[in-house]
Amino acid sequence: MAIKLYDFTAAPSPLRTRIFLREKGIPYESVQVDLGTGEQLSEAYRKINPSCTVPAIVLEDGSVLNQNSAIALYLEGTYPEPPLFGHGAADAAKVMNASSQVEIGGFMAVAEILRNTSPRMKNRALPGLENYAQIPELAERGRLRLGGFMNTMNAALEGREFLAIDTFSFADITAFVAVDFAKWVKVTPEAHHTHLNRWFEAVSARPSIAAAKAS
Ligand SMILES: N[C@@H](CCC(=O)N[C@@H](CS)C(=O)NCC(=O)O)C(=O)O
């Protein structure tokens, strides 16, 4: 049976899940939750995912997973091939470590800029049921953090084909989507980020990326 993924094609977080699913060749059904019209806050969706975010999947026992990392762990355990957390505990830990760092340093920096400046996100400075006002200073800090993130990524990729381990992993997916998401705030790696640019070009060419972006 295909995995039912609560999804929104244009949003970066569910793109991570779709790339993961495509890399594994796991069939899935995309159920669109229209973030443009606020469908994530509807009573119907709140019953499925009280966090009001995408991605989400519901397990057989009715529990909802609404964090990319948890979804990826579940899928890795259920569909082990090809491995996206490497082989063994040390590989898996390195992958999760790198992915979490990118979530904090990359995703959060872009989100700080976008959510604290976009007129469409007025009072929606954080996802979820509660409304939070924008804080312009956070956007300024986000720009500084995002510059630092690009530098950190470039250094981490020097002499390496992939970010965390010797094979393509969940960490590369997280990092690819973070760098791609930065385009939303008009930030791209600079010419001197040669390692980051080489890696980004290689990852962009993977068939899973184009397929997942299309939905
Ligand atoms: N921690 C979540 C983040 C999920 C998230 O923030 N998703 C955004 C879309 S990229 C969302 O659902 N936003 C709803 C909103 O802005 O109200 C993950 O693991 O990916």
The ligand as an ORCA input file, in Angstrom:
! r2SCAN-3c Opt
* xyz 0 1
  N      10.053     20.249     11.649
  C       9.295     20.102     10.459
  C       9.043     21.434      9.833
  C       7.753     21.432      9.123
  C       7.369     22.801      8.636
  O       7.727     23.837      9.216
  N       6.630     22.802      7.525
  C       6.131     24.037      6.972
  C       6.210     23.970      5.440
  S       7.877     24.023      4.867
  C       4.671     24.192      7.345
  O       3.965     23.216      7.434
  N       4.228     25.435      7.564
  C       2.875     25.695      7.930
  C       2.670     27.133      8.279
  O       3.509     27.944      7.916
  O       1.645     27.437      8.872
  C      10.033     19.129      9.563
  O      10.480     18.199     10.085
  O      10.162     19.274      8.366
*
